[in-house]
């Protein structure tokens, strides 16, 4: 693994939940951090405090992953600020319509979820890939879920589960597509963690998960037979 000085990490959904913890861990490890978030997050006290505490290393950038124009503009902002991207973590996601059985499910909920959870990572990767040049040791991590596993299909959360299953397939295609560019690709289950999405009773610690995700992105747990779909510890998940 290369030293983190002068290396840039881009994190989407960076102002809450797992994204917030990923930002903190990345800053602690010396990265320049481009923290993608919606416009509303740019003015928070926490965002301003991070920018003041890490001048030149923390960039909060407006990025609505459901809007390609917003993503394209954010990518250009990151290019002007840092010149490159070494690690991309597609973390932004939504979980809605949890109480809707299939008979009541609105396809609008499915479409809204896919816009963020699947099309979002596709948009972001499309516009960040041109910045991931200049040598080996790059990584793209798509934050997935055990809900996207065929083996663990539990007959609920259709919008979320289907979007994460599709994200896993996108990750597989992407891994093969960039295999010759020195870019590692993973779909990572972060665990059931205590965030707004996971809830206060979740058993997992988001900070521990964030550290594991970044370890994977840095190649600390890499091995020749490393599967695509893993948990935050690098253990294989059932497809």
Wavefront OBJ file of the C-alpha trace (Angstrom):
o trace
v 0.000 0.000 0.000
v 1.301 3.429 -0.930
v 1.670 6.197 1.681
v -1.544 8.192 1.928
v 0.132 11.595 1.602
v -1.071 13.242 -1.615
v -3.609 10.479 -2.185
v -7.266 11.416 -2.625
v -10.360 9.525 -1.561
v -13.871 10.380 -2.752
v -16.777 9.357 -0.517
v -20.440 9.809 -1.391
v -23.122 10.241 1.246
v -20.280 11.602 3.352
v -22.131 13.715 5.913
v -24.042 11.010 7.759
v -23.909 7.412 8.962
v -21.153 5.228 7.571
v -20.053 8.014 5.222
v -19.292 10.320 8.140
v -17.169 7.626 9.795
v -15.342 6.911 6.531
v -14.427 10.589 6.294
v -13.019 10.599 9.837
v -10.955 7.442 9.281
v -9.631 8.714 5.945
v -8.572 12.031 7.482
v -6.879 10.205 10.360
v -4.915 8.158 7.827
v -3.687 11.233 6.004
v -5.839 11.282 2.870
v -7.144 14.256 1.012
v -10.888 13.742 1.266
v -13.549 14.819 -1.207
v -16.779 14.452 0.746
v -19.774 14.272 -1.576
v -23.110 15.321 -0.106
v -26.321 17.137 -0.948
v -26.383 20.925 -0.845
v -28.077 20.902 2.570
v -25.095 19.175 4.156
v -22.603 21.810 3.036
v -23.766 24.332 5.604
v -23.759 22.073 8.655
v -21.584 22.978 11.628
v -19.788 19.636 11.345
v -18.892 20.211 7.703
v -17.548 23.688 8.429
v -15.561 22.377 11.402
v -13.918 19.660 9.315
v -12.949 22.167 6.626
v -11.392 24.439 9.262
v -9.581 21.574 11.003
v -8.152 20.099 7.791
v -7.385 22.976 5.408
v -6.372 21.734 1.990
v -7.262 18.138 2.863
v -11.045 18.207 3.279
v -13.330 19.306 0.487
v -17.095 19.202 0.963
v -18.586 19.072 -2.505
v -22.239 19.247 -3.536
v -23.121 15.943 -5.141
v -26.628 14.614 -5.655
v -25.960 11.115 -6.981
v -29.454 10.996 -8.514
v -28.608 13.964 -10.759
v -25.928 13.409 -13.407
v -25.316 17.117 -13.916
v -24.599 17.441 -10.203
v -22.208 14.475 -10.304
v -20.392 15.810 -13.365
v -19.975 19.223 -11.744
v -18.701 17.616 -8.534
v -16.140 15.567 -10.456
v -14.816 18.722 -12.084
v -14.607 20.437 -8.677
v -12.612 17.497 -7.335
v -10.312 17.555 -10.363
v -9.576 21.246 -9.893
v -8.989 20.849 -6.147
v -6.996 17.604 -6.008
v -6.166 16.654 -9.587
v -6.916 12.973 -9.168
v -8.864 10.311 -7.300
v -7.174 7.214 -5.883
v -10.085 5.636 -4.021
v -13.811 5.988 -4.667
v -16.325 4.766 -2.107
v -19.891 4.750 -3.408
v -21.689 4.917 -0.080
v -24.793 7.070 -0.681
v -27.992 5.029 -0.433
v -31.607 5.146 0.687
v -33.899 2.609 2.331
v -37.598 3.357 1.830
v -40.964 1.566 1.600
v -39.958 -0.932 4.280
v -43.538 -1.421 5.397
v -44.879 -2.134 1.906
v -45.673 -5.714 0.990
v -45.429 -6.584 -2.674
v -49.185 -6.175 -3.144
v -48.956 -2.556 -1.955
v -45.524 -1.712 -3.335
v -45.359 1.404 -5.477
v -43.013 1.211 -8.429
v -42.177 4.846 -7.745
v -40.433 3.662 -4.569
v -38.474 1.108 -6.592
v -37.474 3.702 -9.173
v -36.474 6.255 -6.534
v -34.320 3.664 -4.800
v -32.623 2.566 -8.026
v -31.888 6.202 -8.902
v -29.782 6.503 -5.748
v -28.561 2.986 -4.934
v -27.714 1.735 -8.435
v -27.741 4.558 -10.964
v -25.982 6.784 -8.416
v -22.832 4.627 -8.226
v -22.925 4.209 -12.003
v -23.051 7.989 -12.504
v -20.340 8.697 -9.949
v -18.007 5.997 -11.259
v -18.546 7.169 -14.837
v -17.391 10.687 -14.014
v -14.647 9.780 -11.501
v -12.904 7.102 -13.556
v -11.114 9.701 -15.714
v -9.465 10.956 -12.495
v -8.290 7.466 -11.476
v -5.195 7.384 -13.651
v -1.470 7.532 -13.088
v -0.379 4.174 -11.725
v -1.554 1.219 -9.734
v -3.123 0.958 -6.280
v -6.517 2.456 -6.993
v -9.815 1.132 -5.680
v -13.567 1.463 -6.109
v -15.718 0.206 -3.247
v -19.469 -0.036 -3.718
v -21.232 -0.249 -0.367
v -23.678 -3.091 -0.830
v -25.656 -5.272 1.587
v -26.412 -8.862 2.403
v -29.914 -7.893 1.244
v -28.545 -8.051 -2.303
v -27.622 -11.707 -1.985
v -29.635 -14.416 -3.768
v -28.824 -16.801 -0.945
v -30.182 -14.419 1.699
v -33.300 -13.215 -0.129
v -35.824 -12.823 2.686
v -38.922 -11.676 0.821
v -39.056 -8.026 1.810
v -37.498 -4.592 1.325
v -37.932 -5.047 -2.413
v -36.620 -1.645 -3.541
v -33.497 -1.811 -1.386
v -32.744 -5.510 -1.881
v -33.196 -5.398 -5.652
v -31.052 -2.282 -5.964
v -28.226 -3.860 -3.963
v -28.407 -7.081 -5.963
v -28.095 -5.025 -9.135
v -25.223 -3.071 -7.574
v -23.370 -6.343 -7.010
v -23.773 -7.217 -10.686
v -22.584 -3.758 -11.718
v -19.555 -4.267 -9.478
v -18.759 -7.562 -11.202
v -18.894 -5.957 -14.635
v -16.836 -3.006 -13.409
v -14.142 -5.251 -11.901
v -13.623 -6.935 -15.269
v -13.797 -3.642 -17.137
v -10.986 -1.975 -15.150
v -8.902 -5.078 -14.475
v -6.025 -3.793 -16.574
v -5.929 -0.328 -14.994
v -4.661 -1.227 -11.528
v -8.079 -0.588 -9.934
v -9.440 -2.979 -7.320
v -13.231 -3.276 -7.158
v -15.324 -4.616 -4.295
v -18.978 -4.777 -3.316
v -18.903 -4.597 0.475
v -21.497 -5.483 3.087
v -20.725 -3.072 5.941
v -22.731 -5.039 8.504
v -25.850 -4.076 10.374
v -24.539 -0.943 12.021
v -25.844 1.830 14.246
v -26.747 4.566 11.777
v -29.963 6.334 10.807
v -30.536 3.529 8.308
v -29.500 0.665 10.582
v -31.197 1.984 13.704
v -30.015 2.456 17.274
v -30.415 -1.229 18.182
v -28.075 -2.494 15.441
v -25.196 -4.556 16.854
v -22.437 -3.177 14.626
v -20.148 -0.217 15.254
v -20.008 2.129 12.224
v -16.449 3.188 13.079
v -15.233 -0.409 13.049
v -17.006 -0.952 9.744
v -15.465 2.200 8.267
v -11.980 1.064 9.242
v -12.579 -2.303 7.613
v -13.933 -0.757 4.426
v -10.890 1.498 4.121
v -8.555 -1.434 4.837
v -10.127 -3.185 1.847
v -9.804 -0.108 -0.349
v -6.133 0.166 0.611
v -5.497 -3.466 -0.267
v -4.516 -4.431 3.267
v -6.634 -7.584 3.042
v -6.059 -8.324 -0.622
v -5.186 -11.836 -1.755
v -5.086 -13.624 -5.117
v -8.470 -15.282 -4.602
v -10.178 -12.178 -3.175
v -13.892 -12.416 -4.025
v -15.894 -9.486 -5.305
v -18.642 -9.530 -2.666
v -17.229 -9.396 0.859
v -18.067 -8.043 4.285
v -16.087 -5.212 5.863
v -13.602 -7.707 7.293
v -12.858 -9.085 3.844
v -14.759 -12.321 4.438
v -16.703 -13.640 1.435
v -20.445 -13.068 1.281
v -22.824 -15.557 -0.307
v -23.784 -14.337 -3.804
l 1 2 3 4 5 6 7 8 9 10 11 12 13 14 15 16 17 18 19 20 21 22 23 24 25 26 27 28 29 30 31 32 33 34 35 36 37 38 39 40 41 42 43 44 45 46 47 48 49 50 51 52 53 54 55 56 57 58 59 60 61 62 63 64 65 66 67 68 69 70 71 72 73 74 75 76 77 78 79 80 81 82 83 84 85 86 87 88 89 90 91 92 93 94 95 96 97 98 99 100 101 102 103 104 105 106 107 108 109 110 111 112 113 114 115 116 117 118 119 120 121 122 123 124 125 126 127 128 129 130 131 132 133 134 135 136 137 138 139 140 141 142 143 144 145 146 147 148 149 150 151 152 153 154 155 156 157 158 159 160 161 162 163 164 165 166 167 168 169 170 171 172 173 174 175 176 177 178 179 180 181 182 183 184 185 186 187 188 189 190 191 192 193 194 195 196 197 198 199 200 201 202 203 204 205 206 207 208 209 210 211 212 213 214 215 216 217 218 219 220 221 222 223 224 225 226 227 228 229 230 231 232 233 234 235 236 237 238 239
